[in-house]
Amino acid sequence: ANACVLHYRAGDAELKAGDLCLIDAGCELGGYASDITRTFPANGQFTPAQRTLYDIVLAAQYAAVAVTKSGKRFTDPHDAATRVLIEGMLETGLLPKAKHGKVDDVLASGAYRQFYMHRTSHWMGMDVHDCGDYTEPTGKATRQTDALGQAVLRKPSRILQPGMVLTIEPGLYVRPAKGVPKELWNIGIRIEDDALVTAKGCELLTRGVPVEADEIEALMRG
């Protein structure tokens, strides 16, 4: 359940069989920071419900990685990941289709934020949340409508260029709530890697740590 709280700090609960353990950590090398998150089952085996949500989050990360390349915008990985997460929410009943409609309907309403409330990326560099604009510095602001129906002025998102490093960290966080399938309660999952933008795509700098569910279970079996 603590994994459902972003950056939960107490960390003194005893892990039990059936729990998930989420570790968000990093180190510095040569003055540069890193940031990585893995989520794994305390007893070495995902439950069916945990595996279902884990695979959704991993698919969302793959979708984000696919659009992380030079010429794309900073928001493109987030948009790609969010669509996959919403598809998973609709398929698992986290967001009932009869009430919430299709993916575009959920995007418009913002209902997905109950289970995914943060951005998919932040800059990496000499600080773990490095400085730098997230919008084009010379971009012209346009009037748009936000999720609450309010008019806002927004500049276009920053264009990715070779050499930039950003995190790719989609997640799902399911707190107990009315209408939420009970078998999914208290499951919190995030998968985070650091991506170096290249001319043709991106290089994941932290992929030496297993990420596929089968790989994680095999590693924990020893």
Backbone as ProteinMPNN parsed JSONL, in Angstrom:
{"seq_chain_A": "ANACVLHYRAGDAELKAGDLCLIDAGCELGGYASDITRTFPANGQFTPAQRTLYDIVLAAQYAAVAVTKSGKRFTDPHDAATRVLIEGMLETGLLPKAKHGKVDDVLASGAYRQFYMHRTSHWMGMDVHDCGDYTEPTGKATRQTDALGQAVLRKPSRILQPGMVLTIEPGLYVRPAKGVPKELWNIGIRIEDDALVTAKGCELLTRGVPVEADEIEALMRG", "coords_chain_A": {"N_chain_A": [[0.822, -1.196, 0.0], [2.042, 1.178, 0.651], [3.487, 1.821, -1.586], [1.723, 3.121, -3.146], [1.861, 5.7, -2.456], [3.453, 8.508, -3.533], [6.932, 8.728, -3.414], [7.115, 7.803, -0.775], [8.362, 7.906, 2.48], [8.816, 6.776, 5.049], [9.17, 3.903, 5.275], [9.357, 1.695, 7.081], [7.788, -0.486, 7.35], [7.069, -3.971, 7.697], [7.854, -6.276, 5.21], [5.661, -8.533, 3.595], [4.59, -11.757, 2.355], [3.088, -11.539, -0.783], [3.127, -8.814, -0.887], [4.17, -5.887, -2.739], [7.309, -4.456, -3.485], [8.553, -1.309, -3.927], [11.242, 0.405, -5.159], [12.844, 3.401, -5.452], [15.622, 4.833, -6.559], [19.066, 6.0, -6.805], [22.322, 7.079, -8.013], [25.437, 8.905, -8.044], [27.849, 9.664, -10.538], [30.886, 10.786, -11.599], [29.987, 13.374, -11.267], [27.459, 13.408, -12.326], [23.982, 12.64, -12.121], [21.731, 9.862, -11.424], [18.649, 8.016, -11.805], [16.426, 5.622, -10.897], [13.782, 3.25, -10.92], [12.407, 0.293, -9.653], [9.951, -2.254, -9.331], [9.006, -4.969, -7.412], [7.919, -8.304, -6.445], [7.601, -9.166, -3.026], [7.818, -11.812, -2.187], [8.847, -13.007, -4.382], [7.175, -13.718, -6.475], [4.755, -12.487, -8.654], [1.343, -11.736, -7.97], [-1.665, -12.665, -9.807], [-3.197, -10.279, -10.234], [-1.324, -8.266, -9.646], [0.567, -8.819, -11.621], [-0.903, -8.279, -13.943], [-1.303, -5.452, -13.79], [1.36, -4.669, -13.661], [2.365, -5.437, -16.17], [0.914, -3.706, -17.774], [1.974, -1.203, -17.042], [4.619, -1.58, -17.858], [4.251, -1.891, -20.62], [3.378, 0.673, -21.169], [5.709, 2.074, -20.637], [7.387, 1.095, -22.68], [6.032, 2.159, -24.881], [6.451, 4.879, -24.461], [9.253, 5.004, -24.647], [9.574, 4.42, -27.336], [8.938, 6.77, -28.661], [10.783, 8.542, -27.823], [13.021, 10.456, -29.032], [15.256, 12.37, -31.126], [13.884, 15.413, -32.278], [11.285, 14.883, -31.544], [8.837, 15.99, -29.101], [9.133, 17.043, -25.647], [6.858, 16.309, -24.236], [5.861, 14.162, -25.64], [6.637, 11.419, -24.93], [5.226, 11.216, -22.479], [2.567, 11.537, -23.33], [2.282, 9.27, -24.968], [2.707, 7.161, -23.137], [0.623, 7.631, -21.329], [-1.698, 7.121, -22.815], [-1.539, 4.332, -23.181], [-1.654, 3.49, -20.517], [-4.237, 4.369, -19.854], [-5.771, 2.766, -21.57], [-5.291, 0.331, -20.309], [-6.474, 0.847, -17.81], [-9.153, 1.009, -18.537], [-9.594, -1.574, -19.531], [-9.171, -3.206, -17.307], [-11.095, -2.419, -15.555], [-10.585, -0.452, -13.735], [-11.306, 2.049, -14.544], [-14.463, 2.079, -15.404], [-15.785, 1.212, -18.558], [-18.4, 1.803, -19.355], [-19.016, 4.08, -17.971], [-16.906, 5.866, -18.424], [-16.183, 5.833, -21.099], [-14.17, 5.992, -24.035], [-10.574, 5.998, -24.762], [-9.856, 8.652, -25.558], [-11.935, 10.064, -24.412], [-11.416, 9.735, -21.705], [-8.953, 11.005, -21.518], [-9.776, 13.616, -22.024], [-11.451, 14.135, -19.849], [-9.78, 13.77, -17.709], [-9.926, 11.746, -15.859], [-8.175, 9.654, -15.476], [-6.211, 10.49, -13.764], [-6.679, 9.72, -11.185], [-5.346, 7.382, -10.82], [-2.928, 7.748, -12.035], [-0.95, 10.204, -11.499], [1.235, 11.821, -11.985], [3.869, 13.3, -14.018], [5.513, 11.74, -16.842], [8.203, 12.08, -17.238], [11.331, 13.712, -16.345], [14.017, 16.077, -16.513], [17.429, 14.912, -16.532], [20.687, 15.221, -15.131], [23.311, 17.05, -13.822], [21.928, 17.27, -11.554], [19.356, 15.35, -9.948], [16.725, 15.996, -10.557], [17.008, 17.824, -12.981], [17.908, 21.201, -13.969], [16.393, 23.308, -16.489], [14.411, 24.28, -19.275], [11.068, 23.171, -19.841], [9.485, 23.856, -21.845], [9.557, 25.321, -25.145], [11.892, 27.852, -25.252], [11.713, 30.071, -26.968], [9.261, 29.756, -27.988], [5.901, 30.5, -29.041], [3.24, 31.396, -26.997], [0.028, 29.905, -26.776], [-3.53, 30.098, -26.47], [-5.213, 27.727, -24.566], [-7.406, 25.072, -23.408], [-7.635, 23.727, -20.213], [-7.812, 20.641, -18.198], [-9.798, 21.242, -16.419], [-11.443, 22.86, -17.747], [-10.664, 25.458, -17.896], [-9.303, 28.432, -19.318], [-6.005, 28.673, -20.453], [-2.651, 29.901, -20.987], [-0.222, 28.486, -23.004], [3.065, 27.467, -23.845], [4.672, 25.772, -26.62], [5.855, 22.413, -26.106], [9.211, 21.472, -25.194], [11.585, 20.687, -27.728], [13.12, 17.612, -28.27], [16.604, 16.874, -28.293], [19.689, 15.417, -29.519], [21.769, 14.127, -26.948], [20.411, 15.103, -24.769], [19.118, 14.072, -21.591], [16.618, 12.247, -20.029], [14.168, 11.041, -17.681], [12.091, 8.109, -17.916], [9.208, 7.179, -16.689], [6.538, 5.742, -16.137], [3.574, 4.864, -14.205], [1.254, 3.113, -12.017], [-1.129, 3.584, -9.49], [-3.055, 2.353, -7.091], [-5.362, 3.093, -4.891], [-7.57, 2.056, -2.233], [-10.948, 2.439, -3.07], [-14.32, 3.44, -3.721], [-15.979, 1.608, -6.213], [-13.67, 0.708, -7.391], [-12.068, -2.234, -8.457], [-11.656, -4.705, -5.991], [-9.576, -6.546, -5.977], [-7.498, -5.175, -7.018], [-6.767, -3.274, -5.251], [-4.465, -1.305, -3.319], [-2.205, -1.729, -4.85], [0.765, -0.578, -6.051], [2.784, 0.572, -8.622], [5.733, 1.403, -10.312], [7.917, 1.977, -13.031], [11.065, 2.91, -13.869], [13.469, 4.385, -15.97], [16.54, 5.825, -17.231], [16.942, 7.84, -20.024], [18.966, 8.468, -22.783], [18.88, 10.768, -25.284], [19.185, 10.189, -28.728], [20.174, 10.578, -32.203], [18.605, 8.823, -33.661], [16.896, 7.64, -31.89], [16.698, 6.511, -28.614], [18.921, 5.763, -25.9], [18.742, 3.538, -23.291], [20.009, 4.01, -20.208], [19.984, 2.661, -17.842], [19.195, 0.057, -18.038], [20.371, -2.261, -17.283], [19.391, -3.44, -15.064], [17.015, -5.913, -14.428], [13.74, -5.854, -15.961], [11.483, -6.977, -17.142], [8.685, -8.922, -16.107], [8.942, -11.745, -15.931], [11.722, -11.98, -15.935], [12.375, -10.722, -13.543], [11.155, -12.425, -11.649], [12.625, -14.757, -12.164], [15.209, -13.941, -11.438], [14.827, -13.539, -8.701], [14.339, -16.085, -7.879], [16.824, -17.051, -7.928]], "CA_chain_A": [[0.0, 0.0, 0.0], [2.895, 2.363, 0.708], [3.931, 2.133, -2.941], [0.708, 3.992, -3.748], [2.18, 7.066, -2.032], [4.659, 8.918, -4.239], [8.086, 9.059, -2.589], [6.856, 7.447, 0.632], [9.684, 7.986, 3.096], [8.996, 6.09, 6.332], [9.867, 2.686, 4.892], [9.659, 0.818, 8.208], [6.82, -1.586, 7.403], [7.638, -5.289, 7.418], [7.358, -6.853, 3.964], [5.002, -9.826, 3.749], [4.271, -12.446, 1.11], [1.973, -10.892, -1.462], [3.399, -7.383, -1.015], [5.105, -5.391, -3.735], [8.316, -3.532, -2.986], [8.939, -0.31, -4.926], [12.462, 1.114, -4.779], [13.221, 4.516, -6.325], [16.955, 5.135, -6.047], [20.006, 6.499, -7.8], [23.675, 7.342, -7.545], [26.145, 9.896, -8.842], [29.122, 9.224, -11.096], [31.514, 11.854, -12.364], [29.223, 14.606, -11.14], [26.146, 13.287, -12.954], [23.032, 11.88, -11.313], [20.898, 8.833, -12.054], [17.354, 7.846, -11.132], [15.871, 4.365, -11.405], [12.771, 2.63, -10.063], [11.947, -1.056, -9.962], [8.907, -2.77, -8.449], [9.122, -6.428, -7.445], [7.14, -8.976, -5.396], [8.424, -9.475, -1.858], [8.047, -13.258, -2.095], [9.44, -13.494, -5.62], [6.197, -14.063, -7.51], [3.629, -11.57, -8.775], [-0.015, -12.276, -8.016], [-2.257, -12.356, -11.119], [-3.587, -8.865, -10.321], [-0.094, -7.48, -9.721], [1.176, -9.054, -12.935], [-1.703, -7.561, -14.937], [-0.987, -4.029, -13.74], [2.782, -4.5, -13.98], [2.534, -5.524, -17.622], [0.359, -2.471, -18.347], [2.957, -0.14, -16.826], [5.773, -1.853, -18.716], [3.843, -1.563, -21.988], [3.36, 2.134, -21.247], [7.087, 2.55, -20.747], [7.848, 0.786, -24.038], [5.418, 3.132, -25.791], [7.146, 6.149, -24.26], [10.606, 4.86, -25.19], [9.499, 4.405, -28.8], [8.82, 8.133, -29.202], [11.839, 9.376, -27.243], [14.049, 10.597, -30.062], [15.485, 13.736, -31.583], [12.806, 15.97, -33.091], [10.03, 14.762, -30.809], [8.717, 16.96, -28.016], [9.282, 16.491, -24.302], [5.59, 15.737, -23.783], [5.448, 13.004, -26.44], [6.673, 10.181, -24.144], [4.121, 11.223, -21.51], [1.309, 11.306, -24.044], [2.251, 7.873, -25.416], [2.537, 6.302, -21.963], [-0.693, 7.843, -20.724], [-2.711, 6.428, -23.619], [-1.464, 2.9, -22.868], [-2.164, 3.319, -19.156], [-5.698, 4.52, -19.881], [-6.308, 1.533, -22.161], [-5.258, -0.667, -19.243], [-7.489, 1.193, -16.811], [-10.467, 0.654, -19.079], [-9.695, -3.027, -19.686], [-9.191, -3.864, -15.994], [-12.214, -1.939, -14.759], [-10.24, 0.685, -12.88], [-12.239, 3.055, -15.067], [-15.477, 1.334, -16.156], [-16.03, 1.757, -19.892], [-19.763, 2.336, -19.459], [-19.039, 5.412, -17.366], [-15.826, 6.756, -18.86], [-16.067, 5.865, -22.546], [-12.95, 5.531, -24.685], [-9.331, 6.627, -24.321], [-9.91, 10.103, -25.752], [-12.874, 10.608, -23.424], [-10.723, 9.759, -20.412], [-7.963, 12.08, -21.608], [-10.474, 14.903, -21.933], [-12.013, 14.319, -18.502], [-8.726, 13.705, -16.702], [-10.26, 10.74, -14.845], [-7.033, 8.757, -15.279], [-5.319, 11.023, -12.73], [-6.909, 9.003, -9.928], [-4.391, 6.277, -10.745], [-1.642, 8.184, -12.596], [-1.059, 11.631, -11.167], [2.481, 12.56, -12.202], [4.386, 13.296, -15.383], [6.296, 10.552, -17.164], [9.628, 12.382, -17.393], [11.975, 14.95, -15.915], [15.396, 16.142, -16.996], [18.505, 14.352, -15.725], [21.981, 15.827, -15.424], [24.107, 17.187, -12.61], [20.958, 17.107, -10.475], [18.429, 14.275, -10.297], [15.69, 16.734, -11.281], [17.916, 18.858, -13.456], [17.323, 22.451, -14.444], [16.146, 23.347, -17.927], [13.027, 24.558, -19.647], [10.248, 22.088, -20.377], [8.829, 24.42, -23.024], [10.473, 26.008, -26.044], [12.114, 29.209, -24.733], [11.285, 31.094, -27.93], [7.947, 29.376, -28.513], [4.801, 31.438, -28.837], [2.167, 30.845, -26.171], [-1.312, 29.899, -27.356], [-4.596, 29.896, -25.49], [-5.745, 26.372, -24.577], [-8.323, 24.754, -22.32], [-7.094, 22.648, -19.399], [-8.749, 19.571, -17.844], [-10.895, 21.809, -15.636], [-12.213, 23.74, -18.614], [-10.194, 26.824, -17.745], [-8.417, 28.911, -20.374], [-4.629, 28.89, -20.011], [-1.68, 30.178, -22.037], [0.827, 27.479, -22.953], [4.058, 27.42, -24.905], [4.898, 24.399, -27.082], [6.807, 21.631, -25.334], [10.602, 21.492, -25.662], [11.956, 19.694, -28.733], [14.231, 16.777, -27.823], [17.807, 16.942, -29.117], [20.704, 14.453, -29.092], [22.541, 14.5, -25.773], [19.526, 15.328, -23.629], [18.812, 12.884, -20.792], [15.375, 12.38, -19.274], [13.628, 9.798, -17.148], [10.829, 7.593, -18.453], [8.763, 6.51, -15.465], [5.093, 5.608, -15.933], [3.182, 4.075, -13.043], [-0.149, 2.985, -11.628], [-1.226, 3.632, -8.034], [-4.467, 2.032, -6.867], [-5.796, 3.17, -3.502], [-8.944, 1.58, -2.049], [-11.958, 3.461, -3.363], [-15.59, 2.928, -4.219], [-16.008, 1.358, -7.64], [-12.397, 0.144, -7.843], [-12.029, -3.667, -8.167], [-10.916, -4.925, -4.747], [-8.352, -7.312, -6.198], [-6.453, -4.247, -7.451], [-6.492, -2.312, -4.173], [-3.15, -1.228, -2.676], [-1.115, -2.062, -5.765], [1.476, 0.584, -6.576], [3.852, 0.114, -9.515], [6.398, 2.36, -11.189], [9.119, 1.481, -13.698], [11.778, 4.128, -14.284], [14.805, 4.295, -16.544], [17.098, 7.075, -17.729], [17.077, 7.734, -21.476], [19.816, 9.412, -23.501], [18.327, 11.013, -26.614], [20.124, 10.092, -29.843], [19.604, 11.04, -33.469], [17.645, 7.853, -34.181], [16.024, 7.104, -30.844], [17.278, 6.791, -27.298], [19.637, 4.681, -25.234], [18.367, 3.418, -21.883], [21.27, 3.902, -19.488], [19.799, 1.918, -16.59], [18.471, -1.174, -18.345], [21.081, -3.427, -16.79], [18.559, -4.032, -14.01], [15.874, -6.561, -15.086], [12.489, -5.099, -15.94], [10.38, -7.872, -17.499], [8.204, -9.647, -14.929], [9.544, -13.079, -15.901], [13.127, -11.821, -15.561], [12.418, -10.399, -12.115], [10.855, -13.644, -10.895], [13.753, -15.675, -12.326], [16.305, -13.421, -10.627], [14.531, -13.735, -7.283], [14.459, -17.523, -7.596], [18.251, -17.327, -7.816]], "C_chain_A": [[0.861, 1.253, 0.0], [3.404, 2.768, -0.667], [2.928, 3.012, -3.67], [0.928, 5.452, -3.377], [3.484, 7.468, -2.702], [5.745, 9.327, -3.251], [7.788, 8.896, -1.096], [8.19, 7.273, 1.346], [9.871, 7.14, 4.357], [9.719, 4.755, 6.138], [10.178, 1.727, 6.021], [8.652, -0.32, 8.35], [7.512, -2.902, 7.053], [7.011, -5.856, 6.151], [6.797, -8.241, 4.223], [4.788, -10.452, 2.378], [3.026, -11.821, 0.497], [2.146, -9.396, -1.613], [4.262, -7.107, -2.243], [6.068, -4.43, -3.059], [8.728, -2.606, -4.126], [10.152, 0.445, -4.405], [12.799, 2.136, -5.856], [14.55, 5.035, -5.798], [17.837, 5.681, -7.166], [21.379, 6.658, -7.188], [24.268, 8.439, -8.418], [27.475, 9.318, -9.305], [29.682, 10.356, -11.94], [30.742, 13.152, -12.339], [27.838, 14.554, -11.742], [25.265, 12.324, -12.164], [22.341, 10.793, -12.128], [19.634, 8.675, -11.226], [16.695, 6.611, -11.726], [14.843, 3.837, -10.41], [12.463, 1.231, -10.574], [10.914, -1.461, -8.907], [8.926, -4.29, -8.549], [8.328, -7.044, -6.295], [8.044, -9.42, -4.249], [8.752, -10.962, -1.765], [8.555, -13.857, -3.398], [8.469, -13.835, -6.722], [5.038, -13.066, -7.488], [2.313, -12.33, -8.634], [-0.591, -11.969, -9.395], [-2.631, -10.885, -11.275], [-2.359, -7.969, -10.436], [0.548, -7.609, -11.101], [0.419, -8.298, -14.022], [-1.338, -6.081, -14.961], [0.476, -3.775, -14.083], [2.995, -4.498, -15.488], [1.964, -4.294, -18.327], [1.373, -1.339, -18.219], [4.173, -0.34, -17.725], [5.455, -1.538, -20.175], [3.802, -0.053, -22.192], [4.775, 2.683, -21.369], [7.656, 2.272, -22.136], [7.292, 1.789, -25.043], [6.107, 4.485, -25.682], [8.549, 6.115, -24.851], [10.596, 4.976, -26.711], [9.433, 5.799, -29.409], [9.846, 9.086, -28.586], [12.997, 9.427, -28.224], [14.158, 12.054, -30.475], [14.356, 14.192, -32.504], [11.436, 15.832, -32.462], [10.001, 15.804, -29.69], [8.781, 16.268, -26.656], [8.011, 15.807, -23.824], [5.189, 14.47, -24.537], [5.549, 11.684, -25.673], [5.535, 10.1, -23.125], [2.798, 10.909, -22.197], [1.179, 9.85, -24.472], [2.007, 6.93, -24.246], [1.134, 6.417, -21.387], [-1.789, 7.13, -21.497], [-2.717, 4.927, -23.306], [-1.997, 2.633, -21.462], [-3.682, 3.418, -19.116], [-6.352, 3.29, -20.492], [-6.355, 0.432, -21.106], [-6.283, -0.402, -18.162], [-8.88, 0.788, -17.276], [-10.646, -0.86, -19.156], [-9.807, -3.742, -18.345], [-10.364, -3.429, -15.128], [-11.849, -0.87, -13.752], [-11.098, 1.887, -13.254], [-13.27, 2.31, -15.91], [-15.793, 2.008, -17.495], [-17.403, 2.41, -19.999], [-19.854, 3.758, -18.924], [-18.069, 6.371, -18.032], [-15.6, 6.777, -20.367], [-14.751, 5.311, -23.053], [-11.747, 6.342, -24.203], [-9.393, 8.145, -24.432], [-10.87, 10.77, -24.77], [-12.197, 10.744, -22.058], [-9.65, 10.845, -20.396], [-8.621, 13.438, -21.406], [-10.976, 15.176, -20.519], [-10.945, 14.376, -17.418], [-8.965, 12.656, -15.64], [-9.09, 9.807, -14.539], [-6.133, 9.21, -14.128], [-5.577, 10.408, -11.35], [-5.841, 7.932, -9.721], [-3.018, 6.624, -11.323], [-1.601, 9.7, -12.526], [0.228, 12.421, -11.379], [2.89, 12.502, -13.67], [5.28, 12.08, -15.586], [7.796, 10.825, -17.135], [10.038, 13.639, -16.642], [13.408, 14.914, -16.426], [16.353, 15.499, -16.0], [19.803, 15.036, -16.116], [22.828, 15.866, -14.171], [23.233, 17.179, -11.363], [19.944, 16.058, -10.912], [17.167, 14.82, -10.962], [16.393, 17.974, -11.822], [17.17, 20.097, -13.935], [17.153, 22.39, -15.965], [14.68, 23.563, -18.213], [12.34, 23.296, -20.153], [9.421, 22.567, -21.571], [9.875, 25.117, -23.874], [10.662, 27.454, -25.576], [11.616, 30.308, -25.666], [9.914, 30.791, -28.517], [6.88, 30.401, -28.177], [3.682, 30.761, -28.055], [0.833, 30.95, -26.893], [-2.329, 29.63, -26.261], [-5.186, 28.497, -25.661], [-6.701, 26.201, -23.404], [-7.767, 23.58, -21.534], [-8.185, 21.66, -19.016], [-9.939, 20.074, -17.041], [-11.748, 22.767, -16.455], [-11.803, 25.194, -18.532], [-9.235, 27.194, -18.869], [-7.032, 29.192, -19.796], [-3.767, 29.21, -21.225], [-0.54, 29.18, -21.908], [1.767, 27.633, -24.142], [4.205, 25.974, -25.382], [5.989, 23.715, -26.267], [8.185, 21.64, -26.002], [10.848, 20.379, -26.677], [13.184, 18.932, -28.24], [15.381, 16.838, -28.822], [18.811, 15.913, -28.622], [21.524, 14.992, -27.922], [21.692, 14.816, -24.566], [19.271, 14.007, -22.9], [17.559, 13.163, -19.968], [14.959, 11.028, -18.726], [12.383, 9.397, -17.933], [10.259, 6.696, -17.362], [7.242, 6.491, -15.298], [4.791, 4.766, -14.697], [1.677, 3.965, -12.917], [-0.2, 2.867, -10.109], [-2.699, 3.5, -7.657], [-4.757, 2.026, -5.37], [-7.216, 2.611, -3.386], [-9.94, 2.711, -2.271], [-13.207, 2.787, -3.903], [-15.528, 2.769, -5.736], [-14.734, 0.776, -8.206], [-12.368, -1.344, -7.496], [-11.124, -3.973, -6.972], [-9.616, -5.687, -4.962], [-7.187, -6.421, -6.641], [-6.079, -3.233, -6.37], [-5.045, -2.441, -3.68], [-2.005, -1.729, -3.55], [-0.519, -0.758, -6.299], [2.679, 0.125, -7.374], [4.419, 1.308, -10.275], [7.641, 1.696, -11.768], [9.823, 2.693, -14.284], [13.164, 3.799, -14.822], [15.23, 5.663, -17.049], [17.429, 6.914, -19.206], [17.952, 8.852, -22.023], [19.276, 9.56, -24.915], [19.441, 10.936, -27.651], [19.425, 10.546, -31.121], [18.492, 10.117, -33.958], [16.683, 7.305, -33.132], [16.546, 7.501, -29.484], [17.979, 5.546, -26.787], [19.234, 4.672, -23.769], [19.618, 3.094, -21.071], [21.186, 2.996, -18.268], [19.154, 0.556, -16.808], [19.235, -2.423, -17.923], [20.346, -4.128, -15.665], [17.321, -4.636, -14.661], [14.583, -5.783, -14.924], [11.289, -5.953, -16.331], [9.979, -8.692, -16.269], [8.835, -11.032, -14.817], [11.01, -13.013, -15.475], [13.265, -11.542, -14.065], [12.17, -11.647, -11.279], [12.006, -14.639, -10.987], [14.94, -15.236, -11.474], [16.065, -13.703, -9.148], [14.534, -15.212, -6.89], [15.918, -17.922, -7.436], [18.737, -18.277, -8.882]], "O_chain_A": [[0.478, 2.273, -0.572], [3.719, 3.937, -0.891], [3.252, 3.59, -4.708], [0.266, 6.341, -3.913], [4.516, 6.84, -2.467], [5.522, 10.157, -2.369], [8.157, 9.735, -0.274], [9.062, 6.557, 0.853], [11.009, 6.816, 4.697], [10.753, 4.506, 6.76], [11.171, 1.003, 5.944], [8.658, -1.036, 9.351], [8.42, -2.94, 6.223], [5.787, -5.913, 6.028], [7.376, -9.028, 4.972], [4.803, -9.758, 1.362], [2.028, -11.603, 1.184], [1.413, -8.759, -2.369], [4.988, -7.98, -2.721], [5.681, -3.679, -2.164], [9.197, -3.065, -5.168], [10.1, 1.052, -3.336], [13.013, 1.788, -7.018], [14.605, 5.613, -4.713], [17.41, 5.805, -8.314], [21.58, 6.406, -6.0], [23.667, 8.848, -9.412], [28.141, 8.586, -8.573], [29.037, 10.826, -12.877], [30.824, 13.947, -13.275], [27.103, 15.54, -11.684], [25.74, 11.33, -11.614], [22.366, 10.806, -13.359], [19.558, 9.141, -10.09], [16.435, 6.562, -12.928], [15.021, 3.964, -9.198], [12.282, 1.016, -11.773], [10.999, -1.059, -7.746], [8.869, -4.84, -9.649], [8.089, -6.385, -5.283], [9.117, -9.981, -4.472], [9.837, -11.334, -1.316], [8.682, -15.076, -3.513], [8.894, -14.21, -7.814], [4.423, -12.83, -6.449], [2.188, -13.45, -9.129], [-0.067, -11.101, -10.094], [-2.407, -10.303, -12.336], [-2.348, -7.025, -11.226], [1.013, -6.623, -11.673], [1.036, -7.736, -14.927], [-1.091, -5.517, -16.028], [0.798, -2.775, -14.724], [3.72, -3.657, -16.02], [2.48, -3.885, -19.367], [1.605, -0.599, -19.175], [4.697, 0.621, -18.289], [6.291, -0.983, -20.888], [4.151, 0.443, -23.263], [5.018, 3.636, -22.109], [8.336, 3.125, -22.707], [8.001, 2.218, -25.953], [6.323, 5.161, -26.688], [8.987, 7.078, -25.481], [11.503, 5.563, -27.301], [9.834, 5.989, -30.557], [9.782, 10.296, -28.802], [13.851, 8.54, -28.238], [13.269, 12.862, -30.208], [13.926, 13.455, -33.392], [10.519, 16.578, -32.803], [11.02, 16.42, -29.375], [8.519, 15.072, -26.535], [8.079, 14.826, -23.083], [4.266, 13.773, -24.115], [4.62, 10.881, -25.752], [4.949, 9.035, -22.93], [2.006, 10.109, -21.7], [0.105, 9.259, -24.359], [1.199, 6.006, -24.345], [0.529, 5.416, -21.003], [-2.716, 6.588, -20.894], [-3.782, 4.323, -23.181], [-2.712, 1.655, -21.244], [-4.339, 2.641, -18.424], [-7.374, 2.819, -19.993], [-7.333, -0.31, -21.016], [-6.898, -1.337, -17.649], [-9.684, 0.284, -16.492], [-11.731, -1.371, -18.876], [-10.467, -4.777, -18.251], [-10.6, -4.015, -14.072], [-12.704, -0.422, -12.989], [-11.554, 2.638, -12.392], [-12.966, 1.942, -17.045], [-16.036, 3.213, -17.555], [-17.557, 3.442, -20.652], [-20.682, 4.547, -19.38], [-18.371, 7.554, -18.191], [-14.893, 7.652, -20.867], [-14.269, 4.288, -22.567], [-11.869, 7.237, -23.367], [-9.021, 8.848, -23.493], [-10.646, 11.904, -24.347], [-12.383, 11.735, -21.353], [-9.458, 11.523, -19.386], [-8.09, 14.3, -20.706], [-10.933, 16.312, -20.048], [-11.159, 14.947, -16.349], [-8.284, 12.659, -14.614], [-9.027, 9.231, -13.453], [-5.377, 8.408, -13.579], [-4.76, 10.569, -10.443], [-5.478, 7.616, -8.588], [-2.055, 5.883, -11.126], [-2.148, 10.391, -13.386], [0.3, 13.585, -10.987], [2.32, 11.746, -14.458], [5.746, 11.47, -14.624], [8.585, 9.887, -17.019], [9.217, 14.506, -16.343], [13.944, 13.848, -16.731], [16.129, 15.532, -14.79], [20.005, 15.389, -17.278], [23.043, 14.839, -13.528], [23.74, 17.092, -10.244], [19.697, 15.89, -12.106], [16.602, 14.169, -11.84], [16.375, 19.036, -11.2], [15.982, 20.053, -14.258], [17.71, 21.517, -16.63], [13.813, 23.085, -17.48], [12.959, 22.46, -20.81], [8.742, 21.774, -22.224], [10.951, 25.464, -23.387], [9.69, 28.207, -25.51], [11.152, 31.353, -25.209], [9.454, 31.478, -29.429], [6.952, 31.083, -27.155], [3.233, 29.673, -28.419], [0.541, 31.956, -27.54], [-2.015, 29.007, -25.247], [-5.608, 28.123, -26.756], [-6.796, 27.059, -22.527], [-7.456, 22.54, -22.116], [-9.333, 21.797, -19.436], [-10.975, 19.412, -16.985], [-12.66, 23.406, -15.931], [-12.505, 26.07, -19.037], [-8.447, 26.361, -19.318], [-6.903, 29.867, -18.775], [-4.102, 28.84, -22.35], [0.045, 29.037, -20.834], [1.347, 27.889, -25.271], [3.897, 25.046, -24.635], [6.927, 24.359, -25.799], [8.3, 21.797, -27.217], [10.373, 19.257, -26.501], [14.175, 19.541, -27.838], [15.168, 16.85, -30.034], [18.803, 15.562, -27.442], [21.919, 16.158, -27.907], [22.194, 14.801, -23.442], [19.216, 12.949, -23.527], [17.459, 14.19, -19.297], [15.356, 9.989, -19.253], [11.712, 10.236, -18.534], [10.755, 5.593, -17.131], [6.714, 7.157, -14.408], [5.657, 4.042, -14.205], [0.925, 4.638, -13.623], [0.59, 2.137, -9.511], [-3.49, 4.417, -7.875], [-4.435, 1.066, -4.671], [-7.985, 2.686, -4.344], [-9.788, 3.803, -1.725], [-13.145, 1.697, -4.472], [-15.087, 3.669, -6.45], [-14.699, 0.386, -9.373], [-12.62, -1.698, -6.344], [-9.967, -3.554, -6.941], [-8.656, -5.499, -4.215], [-6.034, -6.852, -6.642], [-5.17, -2.425, -6.563], [-4.483, -3.536, -3.632], [-0.952, -2.11, -3.038], [-1.211, 0.053, -6.915], [3.509, -0.629, -6.867], [3.671, 2.123, -10.815], [8.332, 0.944, -11.08], [9.252, 3.419, -15.098], [13.924, 3.042, -14.217], [14.401, 6.546, -17.268], [18.114, 5.969, -19.596], [17.711, 10.03, -21.761], [19.221, 8.585, -25.664], [20.503, 11.535, -27.483], [18.234, 10.858, -31.114], [17.543, 10.573, -34.597], [15.751, 6.577, -33.47], [16.807, 8.676, -29.224], [17.669, 4.425, -27.191], [19.369, 5.683, -23.08], [20.212, 2.027, -21.231], [22.216, 2.605, -17.719], [18.624, -0.038, -15.868], [18.781, -3.537, -18.186], [20.641, -5.279, -15.346], [16.626, -3.931, -15.393], [14.35, -5.139, -13.901], [10.175, -5.673, -15.889], [10.834, -9.105, -15.486], [9.222, -11.449, -13.725], [11.488, -13.881, -14.745], [14.164, -12.067, -13.408], [12.889, -11.903, -10.313], [12.334, -15.296, -10.0], [15.603, -16.07, -10.856], [16.992, -14.065, -8.423], [14.708, -15.551, -5.72], [16.227, -18.98, -6.887], [19.923, -18.607, -8.92]]}, "name": "protein", "num_of_chains": 1, "seq": "ANACVLHYRAGDAELKAGDLCLIDAGCELGGYASDITRTFPANGQFTPAQRTLYDIVLAAQYAAVAVTKSGKRFTDPHDAATRVLIEGMLETGLLPKAKHGKVDDVLASGAYRQFYMHRTSHWMGMDVHDCGDYTEPTGKATRQTDALGQAVLRKPSRILQPGMVLTIEPGLYVRPAKGVPKELWNIGIRIEDDALVTAKGCELLTRGVPVEADEIEALMRG"}
